[in-house]
């Protein structure tokens, strides 16, 4: 799993918001469909900002580590 897949499962939707806010990419959440955040240049930047604003900087770093470690293949027996 990666950050994009996690965000999509959490209900984040990326959309084109035009170029007036500094970037063409924005996001909104399924739980808050009437609110959106615009001004990102990449989808990755939008997902990272969503993670940080939703969970806080410290927790979002740990979530990112968990997501990254979920891709590691375990070898041997546990």
C-alpha distances in whole Angstrom, upper triangle without the diagonal:
4,7,8,6,7,10,11,10,13,15,15,17,18,21,24,27,29,30,32,30,29,26,25,22,22,20,21,19,20,22,24,25,28,26,25,24,25,26,22,23,19,16,14,17,17,14,15,18,17,15,18,20,19,18,21,20,20,18,15,16,15,12,10,11,10,6,7,9,7,6,10,12,15,18,22,22,22
4,6,5,6,9,10,11,12,15,14,15,15,19,21,24,26,27,29,27,26,23,22,19,19,17,19,18,19,21,23,23,26,24,22,21,22,22,19,19,15,13,11,14,14,11,11,15,14,12,15,18,17,17,19,18,18,16,13,13,14,11,8,10,10,6,7,10,9,8,12,14,17,21,24,25,24
4,5,5,6,9,10,10,12,11,13,13,17,19,21,24,24,26,24,23,20,20,16,16,14,15,15,17,18,20,20,23,21,19,18,18,19,16,17,13,10,8,11,11,7,8,11,10,9,12,14,13,13,15,15,16,14,11,11,12,9,7,10,10,7,8,12,11,11,15,18,20,24,27,28,27
4,5,5,6,9,10,11,9,10,10,13,16,18,21,22,24,22,21,18,18,14,14,12,13,13,15,17,18,19,21,19,17,16,17,18,15,15,12,8,7,10,10,7,9,12,11,10,14,15,15,16,18,17,19,17,14,15,16,13,11,14,14,10,12,15,14,14,17,20,23,26,29,30,29
4,5,5,6,9,10,10,11,12,16,19,21,24,25,27,25,25,22,21,17,16,14,15,14,15,17,19,19,22,21,19,19,20,21,18,19,15,12,11,14,13,10,12,15,13,12,16,18,16,17,19,19,21,18,15,16,17,13,12,14,13,10,12,14,12,12,16,18,21,24,28,28,27
4,6,5,6,9,9,12,13,17,20,22,25,26,28,26,25,23,22,18,17,14,14,13,14,15,17,18,21,20,18,18,20,21,19,20,17,13,12,14,13,9,11,13,11,10,13,15,13,13,16,17,18,15,12,14,14,10,10,13,11,8,11,13,11,13,16,18,21,24,27,28,26
4,5,5,6,5,8,10,14,17,18,22,23,25,22,22,20,19,15,13,10,11,9,11,13,14,15,18,16,15,14,16,18,16,17,15,11,10,12,10,7,9,11,8,8,12,13,11,12,15,16,17,15,12,14,15,11,11,15,14,11,14,16,15,16,19,22,24,28,31,31,30
4,5,5,5,7,9,12,16,18,21,23,25,23,23,20,19,15,14,11,11,9,10,12,14,14,17,16,15,16,17,19,17,18,16,12,12,14,12,9,13,14,11,12,15,16,14,16,19,20,21,19,16,18,18,15,15,18,16,13,16,19,16,17,21,23,26,29,32,32,31
4,5,7,10,13,16,20,22,25,27,28,26,27,24,23,19,17,14,13,11,10,12,15,15,19,18,17,18,20,22,20,22,19,15,15,17,15,12,15,16,13,13,16,17,14,15,19,20,21,18,16,18,18,14,15,17,15,13,16,18,15,17,20,22,24,28,30,30,29
4,6,9,12,16,19,21,24,26,27,25,26,23,22,18,16,12,11,8,8,9,12,13,17,16,15,16,18,21,19,21,19,15,15,17,14,11,13,14,11,10,14,14,11,12,16,18,19,16,14,17,17,13,14,17,15,13,17,19,17,18,22,24,26,30,32,32,30
4,6,10,13,17,18,22,24,25,23,24,22,20,16,14,10,8,5,5,7,9,10,13,13,13,14,17,19,18,20,18,15,15,17,14,11,14,15,11,12,15,15,12,15,18,20,21,19,16,20,20,16,17,20,19,17,20,22,20,21,25,27,29,33,35,35,34
4,7,10,14,15,18,20,21,19,20,18,16,13,10,7,6,4,6,9,10,10,13,11,10,11,13,16,14,17,15,11,12,13,10,8,11,12,8,10,13,13,11,14,17,18,20,18,15,18,19,16,16,20,19,16,19,22,20,21,25,27,30,33,36,36,35
4,7,10,12,15,18,19,18,19,16,14,10,8,5,5,6,7,11,11,9,12,11,9,11,12,14,13,15,13,10,12,13,10,9,13,13,11,13,16,15,14,17,20,21,23,21,18,21,22,19,19,22,22,19,21,24,23,23,27,29,32,35,38,39,38
4,7,9,12,14,16,15,16,13,10,7,6,4,7,9,11,14,13,12,14,12,10,10,10,12,10,12,10,7,10,11,8,9,12,12,11,13,16,16,16,18,20,21,24,22,19,21,23,20,19,23,23,20,21,25,23,23,27,30,33,36,39,40,39
4,6,9,12,14,13,14,11,8,6,5,6,8,11,13,16,15,12,13,12,9,10,9,11,10,12,11,9,13,13,10,12,15,15,14,17,19,18,18,22,23,24,27,26,22,25,27,24,22,26,26,23,25,28,27,27,31,33,36,39,43,44,43
4,6,9,11,11,12,9,6,5,6,9,11,14,16,19,17,15,15,14,11,11,9,10,10,10,11,10,14,14,12,14,17,16,16,19,21,20,21,24,25,26,29,28,25,27,29,26,25,28,29,26,27,31,30,29,33,35,39,42,45,46,45
4,7,8,8,10,8,5,6,6,9,11,15,17,19,17,14,14,12,9,9,6,8,9,11,12,12,15,14,12,15,17,16,16,19,21,19,21,24,25,25,29,28,25,27,30,27,26,30,30,28,29,33,32,32,35,38,41,44,48,49,48
4,6,8,9,7,5,7,9,12,15,18,21,23,20,18,17,16,13,12,9,9,10,11,13,14,17,16,14,18,20,18,19,22,23,22,24,27,27,28,31,31,28,29,32,30,28,32,33,30,31,35,35,34,37,40,43,47,50,51,50
4,6,6,5,5,8,10,14,17,20,23,25,23,21,20,18,15,13,9,7,9,9,12,14,17,15,14,18,20,18,19,23,23,22,24,27,27,27,31,31,28,29,32,30,28,32,33,31,31,35,35,35,38,41,44,47,51,52,51
4,6,7,8,10,11,15,17,21,24,25,22,21,19,17,14,12,9,8,11,12,15,17,19,17,16,20,21,19,20,23,23,22,24,27,27,27,31,31,28,30,33,31,30,33,35,33,33,37,37,37,40,43,46,49,53,54,53
4,6,7,9,9,13,15,19,22,23,20,19,18,15,12,10,6,5,8,10,13,15,17,14,13,17,18,15,17,20,20,18,21,24,23,23,27,28,25,26,30,28,27,30,32,30,31,34,34,34,37,41,43,47,50,51,50
4,7,9,11,14,17,20,24,25,23,22,21,18,15,12,8,5,7,8,11,14,15,13,12,16,17,15,17,20,19,19,22,24,23,23,26,27,24,25,29,27,26,29,31,29,29,33,33,33,36,39,42,45,49,50,49
4,6,8,12,15,19,22,24,21,20,20,17,14,11,7,4,4,5,8,10,13,10,10,14,15,14,15,18,19,18,21,23,23,22,26,26,23,24,27,26,24,27,29,26,27,31,31,30,33,36,39,43,46,48,46
4,7,10,14,17,20,22,20,19,18,16,13,11,7,6,6,6,8,10,13,12,11,14,16,15,16,19,20,19,21,24,24,24,28,27,24,25,28,26,24,28,29,26,27,31,31,30,33,36,39,43,46,47,46
4,7,11,14,17,19,17,16,16,14,10,9,6,6,5,6,7,7,10,9,7,10,13,12,12,16,17,17,18,21,21,21,25,24,21,22,25,23,21,25,26,23,24,28,27,27,30,33,36,39,43,44,43
4,7,11,14,16,14,13,13,11,7,5,4,6,6,9,9,8,11,10,7,9,12,10,10,14,15,14,15,18,19,20,23,22,19,21,24,22,20,24,25,22,24,27,27,27,30,33,36,40,43,44,42
4,7,10,12,11,10,11,9,6,5,7,9,9,12,11,9,11,10,7,8,11,10,8,11,13,12,13,16,17,18,21,20,17,20,22,19,19,22,23,20,22,25,25,25,29,31,34,38,41,41,40
4,7,9,7,6,8,6,5,6,9,12,13,15,15,12,14,14,10,10,13,12,9,12,14,12,12,15,17,19,22,20,18,21,23,20,20,24,23,21,24,27,25,26,30,33,35,39,42,42,40
4,5,5,6,9,8,8,10,12,16,16,18,17,14,16,15,12,11,14,13,9,11,14,12,10,14,16,19,21,19,17,20,21,18,19,22,22,20,23,25,24,25,29,31,33,37,40,40,38
4,5,5,9,10,10,13,16,19,19,22,20,17,18,19,15,14,17,16,13,14,17,15,13,16,19,22,24,21,19,23,23,20,21,24,23,21,24,27,25,26,30,32,34,38,40,40,38
4,6,9,9,11,14,17,21,21,24,22,19,20,20,17,16,18,17,13,15,17,15,12,15,18,21,23,20,19,23,23,20,22,25,24,22,25,27,26,28,31,33,35,39,41,41,39
4,6,6,8,11,14,18,19,22,21,19,20,20,16,16,18,16,13,15,17,14,12,16,18,21,23,21,20,24,24,22,23,26,26,24,27,29,28,30,33,36,38,41,44,44,41
4,6,8,11,14,17,18,21,21,18,20,20,16,16,19,17,14,17,19,16,15,19,21,24,26,24,22,26,27,24,25,28,27,25,28,31,29,31,34,37,39,43,45,45,43
4,7,10,13,17,18,22,22,20,22,21,17,18,20,18,16,19,20,17,16,20,22,25,27,26,24,27,29,26,27,31,30,28,31,34,32,34,37,40,42,46,48,48,46
4,7,10,14,15,19,19,17,19,18,14,15,17,15,12,16,17,14,14,17,19,21,24,23,21,24,26,24,24,28,28,26,29,32,31,32,35,38,40,44,47,47,45
4,7,10,12,15,16,14,16,15,11,13,15,12,11,14,15,13,13,17,18,20,23,22,20,23,25,22,22,26,26,24,27,30,29,30,33,36,39,42,45,46,44
4,7,9,12,13,12,14,12,8,11,12,9,9,13,13,11,12,16,16,18,21,21,18,21,23,21,21,24,25,23,25,28,28,29,32,35,38,41,44,45,43
4,6,9,11,11,13,11,8,12,13,11,11,15,15,14,15,19,19,19,23,23,20,22,25,23,22,26,27,25,26,30,29,30,33,36,39,42,46,46,45
4,7,9,11,12,10,8,12,13,11,12,16,16,15,17,20,20,20,23,24,20,22,25,24,22,26,27,25,26,30,30,30,33,36,39,42,46,47,45
4,6,7,9,6,6,10,10,9,11,14,14,14,17,19,19,18,22,22,18,20,23,21,19,23,24,22,23,26,27,26,29,33,36,39,42,44,42
4,7,9,7,8,11,12,12,14,16,17,17,20,22,21,20,24,24,20,21,24,23,20,24,25,23,23,27,27,26,29,32,35,38,42,44,43
4,5,5,7,9,10,11,13,15,16,17,18,20,20,19,22,22,19,19,22,20,18,21,22,20,20,23,24,23,26,29,32,35,38,40,39
4,5,5,6,9,10,11,12,14,15,16,18,19,19,21,21,17,18,20,18,16,19,20,17,18,21,21,20,24,27,30,33,36,38,37
4,5,5,6,9,10,11,12,14,15,17,17,16,18,18,14,15,17,15,12,16,17,14,14,18,18,18,21,24,27,30,34,35,34
4,5,5,6,9,10,11,12,14,15,15,14,17,17,13,14,17,16,13,17,19,16,17,20,21,21,23,27,30,33,36,38,36
4,5,5,6,9,10,11,12,14,15,14,18,17,14,15,18,16,14,18,19,17,18,21,21,22,25,28,31,34,37,38,37
4,5,5,6,9,10,10,12,13,13,16,15,11,13,15,13,11,15,16,13,15,18,18,18,21,25,27,31,34,35,33
4,5,5,6,9,10,11,11,10,13,12,8,10,13,11,9,13,14,13,14,17,18,18,21,24,27,30,33,34,33
4,5,5,6,8,10,10,9,13,13,10,12,14,13,12,16,17,16,17,20,21,22,24,28,30,34,37,38,36
4,6,5,6,8,10,11,14,12,9,12,14,12,12,16,17,15,17,20,20,21,24,27,30,33,36,37,35
4,6,5,6,7,8,10,9,6,9,11,9,9,12,13,12,14,17,17,19,21,25,27,30,33,33,31
4,6,6,5,5,8,8,5,8,11,10,10,13,15,14,16,19,19,21,23,27,29,32,35,35,33
4,6,5,8,11,10,9,12,14,13,14,17,18,17,19,22,22,24,27,30,32,35,38,38,36
4,6,9,11,9,8,12,13,11,13,16,16,16,19,21,21,23,25,29,30,34,36,36,34
4,7,8,6,6,9,10,9,11,14,14,14,17,19,19,21,24,27,28,32,34,34,31
4,6,6,6,9,10,10,12,14,15,16,18,20,21,23,25,28,30,33,35,35,33
4,6,5,6,9,10,10,13,14,15,16,18,20,22,24,27,28,32,34,35,32
4,5,5,7,9,10,11,13,15,16,17,19,21,22,26,26,30,32,32,30
4,5,5,6,9,10,11,12,14,15,16,19,21,24,25,28,30,30,27
4,5,5,6,9,10,10,12,14,15,17,19,23,24,28,30,30,28
4,5,5,6,9,10,11,12,14,16,17,21,22,26,28,29,27
4,5,5,6,9,10,10,12,15,16,19,20,23,26,26,23
4,5,5,6,9,10,11,13,15,18,19,23,25,26,23
4,5,5,6,9,10,11,13,17,19,22,25,26,24
4,5,5,6,9,10,11,15,16,19,22,23,21
4,5,5,6,9,10,13,14,18,20,21,19
4,6,5,7,10,13,15,18,21,22,20
4,5,6,7,11,13,17,20,21,20
4,5,5,9,10,14,17,17,16
4,6,8,10,13,16,17,16
4,6,9,13,16,17,17
4,6,9,13,15,14
4,6,10,12,13
4,7,8,9
4,7,9
4,7
4
